[in-house]
Amino acid sequence: MAYTRQELEELVNRHAPAVYRLAFARTGSREDAEDVMQEVFLRLLRRSPELNGEDHLRAWLLHAAANCANSLHRRPWRRELPLEEDTAQTPPAEHDEVLTAVLALPEKYRAPVCLHYCEGYTTAEVAAILGKKEATVRTWLFRARGLLRDMLCEEESYER
């Protein structure tokens, strides 16, 4: 299915925030998340997959975002450079403490938490998007909730 310019703009306006949130949760970098988001919509244009409805399109876009973010981490230049703390890797100042805690989670927990709690997908849908077993996603969500609880309770005790 070929998209007109107007149709594509509408798709981007409707789905870009969800794609960006997942990419940011997976990469932890605004610049990388923007690159992933751009690549996802380019893939949509190039491949023009036959999709059945809005939900299927959204799932396809999020699955592509997860794959693009994974590919980004496998690139040779990513492995050769030392990881340094810089402002691009920290969340923007306007984010609240919960988002900061989510971004502090280990990498494998961020995408499932984002998809399940921010985007409202079931564990089965998250598993399909990420290409993982449903039991694995449930385990990751359970562990992530525990880590978030510990982080947020720790921050709360420091504030008192």
C-alpha positions as CSV (number, residue, x, y, z in Angstrom):
1,M,0.0,0.0,0.0
2,A,1.5,3.3,-1.1
3,Y,0.9,6.2,1.2
4,T,0.1,9.8,0.1
5,R,2.0,12.6,1.7
6,Q,-1.1,13.6,3.8
7,E,-1.7,10.0,4.9
8,L,1.9,9.6,6.0
9,E,1.8,12.9,7.9
10,E,-1.3,11.7,9.7
11,L,0.4,8.4,10.5
12,V,3.5,10.1,11.8
13,N,1.4,12.5,13.9
14,R,-0.6,9.7,15.4
15,H,2.1,7.1,16.0
16,A,5.4,8.9,16.3
17,P,5.1,9.6,20.1
18,A,4.6,5.9,20.9
19,V,7.5,4.9,18.6
20,Y,9.7,7.5,20.1
21,R,8.8,6.5,23.7
22,L,9.7,2.9,22.9
23,A,12.9,3.8,21.1
24,F,13.9,6.2,24.0
25,A,13.2,3.5,26.6
26,R,15.3,1.0,24.6
27,T,18.2,3.3,23.8
28,G,18.3,5.8,26.6
29,S,19.3,8.5,24.2
30,R,17.2,11.2,22.5
31,E,19.4,11.3,19.4
32,D,19.3,7.5,19.0
33,A,15.6,7.4,19.6
34,E,15.0,10.0,16.9
35,D,17.2,8.0,14.5
36,V,15.2,4.9,15.3
37,M,11.9,6.7,14.8
38,Q,13.1,8.0,11.5
39,E,14.2,4.6,10.4
40,V,10.9,3.0,11.4
41,F,8.9,5.4,9.2
42,L,11.3,5.0,6.3
43,R,10.8,1.2,6.5
44,L,7.1,1.8,6.4
45,L,7.5,3.8,3.3
46,R,9.9,1.4,1.6
47,R,8.1,-1.8,2.4
48,S,4.5,-0.6,2.4
49,P,3.3,-3.7,4.2
50,E,-0.3,-4.8,4.0
51,L,-1.7,-4.1,7.4
52,N,-5.2,-4.9,8.7
53,G,-6.4,-1.9,10.6
54,E,-4.9,0.7,13.0
55,D,-4.0,-1.8,15.7
56,H,-2.0,-3.9,13.3
57,L,-0.2,-0.8,12.0
58,R,0.6,0.3,15.5
59,A,2.0,-3.1,16.5
60,W,4.0,-3.3,13.2
61,L,5.5,0.2,13.9
62,L,6.4,-0.8,17.5
63,H,7.9,-4.1,16.5
64,A,10.0,-2.3,13.9
65,A,11.1,0.2,16.5
66,A,12.2,-2.6,18.8
67,N,14.1,-4.2,16.0
68,C,15.7,-1.0,14.9
69,A,16.8,-0.2,18.5
70,N,18.3,-3.7,18.8
71,S,20.1,-3.2,15.5
72,L,21.5,0.0,16.7
73,H,23.1,-1.7,19.7
74,R,24.7,-4.3,17.4
75,R,26.6,-1.9,15.2
76,P,30.3,-2.2,15.4
77,W,31.0,1.5,16.2
78,R,28.7,1.2,19.2
79,R,30.8,-1.6,20.7
80,E,34.1,0.2,20.1
81,L,33.4,3.5,21.8
82,P,33.6,3.7,25.6
83,L,30.4,4.6,27.3
84,E,30.6,8.0,28.9
85,E,28.1,9.9,30.9
86,D,26.9,12.9,28.9
87,T,23.8,15.0,28.7
88,A,22.4,13.0,25.7
89,Q,22.1,9.9,27.8
90,T,20.2,11.5,30.7
91,P,16.5,12.2,30.6
92,P,15.3,15.7,29.8
93,A,14.7,17.9,32.9
94,E,10.9,18.0,32.4
95,H,10.5,14.3,33.1
96,D,9.2,13.2,36.5
97,E,10.9,10.9,38.9
98,V,9.0,7.8,37.7
99,L,10.3,8.2,34.2
100,T,13.8,8.8,35.6
101,A,13.5,5.6,37.5
102,V,12.2,3.7,34.4
103,L,15.2,5.0,32.4
104,A,17.5,3.8,35.2
105,L,16.3,0.3,34.8
106,P,18.5,-2.3,33.1
107,E,18.1,-2.1,29.4
108,K,16.0,-5.3,29.0
109,Y,13.3,-4.1,31.4
110,R,12.8,-0.6,29.9
111,A,11.0,-1.6,26.6
112,P,8.5,-4.0,28.3
113,V,7.7,-1.5,31.0
114,C,7.1,1.2,28.3
115,L,5.0,-1.0,26.1
116,H,2.9,-2.4,28.9
117,Y,2.4,0.6,31.2
118,C,2.7,3.6,28.8
119,E,1.2,2.1,25.7
120,G,-1.3,-0.2,27.3
121,Y,-0.3,-3.5,25.6
122,T,-1.0,-6.8,27.3
123,T,1.9,-9.1,28.1
124,A,1.1,-11.3,25.1
125,E,1.2,-8.3,22.8
126,V,4.4,-7.0,24.3
127,A,5.9,-10.5,23.8
128,A,4.9,-10.5,20.2
129,I,6.3,-7.0,19.6
130,L,9.6,-7.8,21.2
131,G,9.8,-11.3,19.8
132,K,10.1,-12.9,23.3
133,K,8.1,-15.5,25.2
134,E,5.1,-14.3,27.2
135,A,6.5,-15.8,30.4
136,T,9.8,-13.9,29.9
137,V,7.9,-10.6,29.5
138,R,5.9,-11.3,32.7
139,T,9.1,-12.1,34.6
140,W,10.8,-8.9,33.3
141,L,7.7,-6.8,34.3
142,F,7.7,-8.4,37.8
143,R,11.4,-7.7,38.3
144,A,11.1,-4.2,36.9
145,R,8.3,-3.4,39.3
146,G,10.4,-4.6,42.2
147,L,13.4,-2.5,41.1
148,L,11.1,0.6,40.5
149,R,9.6,0.1,43.9
150,D,13.0,0.0,45.5
151,M,14.3,3.0,43.6
152,L,11.2,5.2,44.3
153,C,11.0,4.2,48.0
154,E,14.8,4.9,48.3
155,E,14.3,8.4,46.8
156,E,11.3,9.0,49.0
157,S,13.3,8.2,52.2
158,Y,16.1,10.6,51.1
159,E,13.6,13.4,50.7
160,R,12.4,13.1,54.3
